[in-house]
Amino acid sequence: MLAALLGITLIGQRPISDAVCVDLKGQQVVPLNSRAKSSSRATVLIFYLAHCPISQKLTPEINRVFQEFSPKGVQFYMIHEDLTLSSSEVAQEAKNFGLLPPILIDKWRTQMKRSGAKISPEAVVYDGGLRMIYRGRISDQFFDLGKMRPKVTKRDLRDAIIEAIAGTSTGVRSTAAVGCVLPKS
């Protein structure tokens, strides 16, 4: 009872805040919080399963976007949804594929439910006021399962981040993400 009054979560228990994830060191992180509202120009959540072949192929584009926009005040989180893997296994997969953004494990599926994400990889972009402005594909490289364009013609995630930074979004825009279905339970 004292823990609940103080806002403390005991190990293994569901956190008091329904928007908490866990980083690879086991620390609780709230990717969308009021402090982010004042310090980040935008927040990007990318739902990701490292064993998904499409996620693996899009890792270089994810890394390029991360390297371009994180120095410009955009906060990135890779939201990992495979709860069968340990934190060290998730970290090893990220290392194997060269994934650069910080990884959070959505242990209670709160971010997936809140954003409506269903596919890996699928990006969700929030503006500085934490309003969702985009949900969908990283780029148009994949247009169906197993079907890939030789050259990317649209970089949807990059464009959405530019809109978030500029404050030019007119509402939630979405595209269909192609990839692996995120586990529901």
HELIX and SHEET records of a PDB file:
HELIX    1   1 LEU A    2  LEU A    6  1                                   5    
HELIX    2   2 SER A   34  SER A   39  1                                   6    
HELIX    3   3 PRO A   53  PHE A   69  1                                  17    
HELIX    4   4 SER A   70  LYS A   72  5                                   3    
HELIX    5   5 SER A   87  PHE A   97  1                                  11    
HELIX    6   6 THR A  110  SER A  115  1                                   6    
HELIX    7   7 ASP A  156  ALA A  166  1                                  11    
SHEET    1   A 8 GLN A  28  VAL A  29  0                                        
SHEET    2   A 8 CYS A  21  ASP A  23 -1                                        
SHEET    3   A 8 ILE A 103  ILE A 105 -1                                        
SHEET    4   A 8 VAL A  74  HIS A  80  1                                        
SHEET    5   A 8 ALA A  42  TYR A  48  1                                        
SHEET    6   A 8 GLU A 122  ASP A 127 -1                                        
SHEET    7   A 8 MET A 132  GLY A 136 -1                                        
SHEET    8   A 8 ARG A 173  SER A 174  1                                        
SHEET    1   B 2 ILE A 119  SER A 120  0                                        
SHEET    2   B 2 CYS A 180  VAL A 181 -1                                        
SHEET    1   C 2 PHE A 142  ASP A 144  0                                        
SHEET    2   C 2 LYS A 147  MET A 148 -1                                        
END                                                                             
